[in-house]
Amino acid sequence: MQIGEHIKRLSPELTKEYPEVEWKGSANMRDFIAHNYMDVDVERVRYTVLEKIPDLESKCRSILSAR
């Protein structure tokens, strides 16, 4: 949830500059978990934690090192 919350605070210019990053998907997942927590698919969360977040971290580190 923290990742999605922080992504929402990024400037539109930054997110447009790096379209290969799933900015919107991350923010949307945060919203879904926050507002529909009874319907959260645990396997989807597990997949996100194990597969998507490490990829997101790598892309964000790359962005930070380029700035």
C-alpha positions in Angstrom: 0.0 0.0 0.0 2.9 2.4 0.7 4.3 1.9 -2.7 1.0 2.8 -4.4 0.6 5.8 -2.1 4.1 7.2 -2.9 3.6 6.6 -6.6 0.5 8.8 -6.5 2.7 11.6 -5.4 5.1 11.4 -8.3 4.9 14.2 -10.9 3.1 13.4 -14.2 6.2 14.5 -16.0 8.3 11.8 -14.3 5.8 9.0 -14.9 5.4 10.0 -18.5 9.2 10.0 -18.9 9.3 6.3 -17.8 6.3 4.6 -19.4 7.9 1.2 -19.1 7.1 1.3 -15.3 3.6 0.2 -14.3 2.9 3.4 -12.3 -0.9 3.2 -12.7 -1.1 -0.5 -11.9 0.7 0.0 -8.7 -1.5 2.9 -7.6 -4.6 0.9 -8.6 -3.6 -2.1 -6.6 -3.1 0.1 -3.6 -6.6 1.5 -4.0 -8.2 -1.9 -4.5 -6.5 -3.3 -1.4 -7.4 -0.2 0.7 -11.1 -0.2 -0.4 -11.9 -3.8 -1.2 -9.7 -5.7 1.3 -12.4 -8.4 1.8 -12.0 -9.3 -1.9 -8.2 -9.3 -2.2 -6.9 -12.4 -4.0 -4.0 -13.6 -1.8 -2.3 -15.4 -4.6 -2.3 -12.2 -6.7 -0.7 -10.3 -3.8 1.9 -13.1 -3.4 2.7 -12.9 -7.1 3.0 -9.1 -6.9 5.3 -9.3 -3.9 7.6 -12.0 -5.4 7.6 -11.0 -9.0 6.4 -7.4 -9.6 7.9 -5.5 -6.7 11.4 -6.6 -7.3 11.1 -5.5 -11.0 9.6 -2.2 -9.8 12.5 -1.7 -7.4 15.0 -2.4 -10.1 13.4 0.1 -12.5 13.1 2.8 -9.7 16.8 2.3 -8.7 17.8 2.7 -12.4 15.7 5.9 -12.6 17.3 7.3 -9.4 20.8 6.5 -10.6 20.2 8.3 -13.9 19.1 11.5 -12.1 
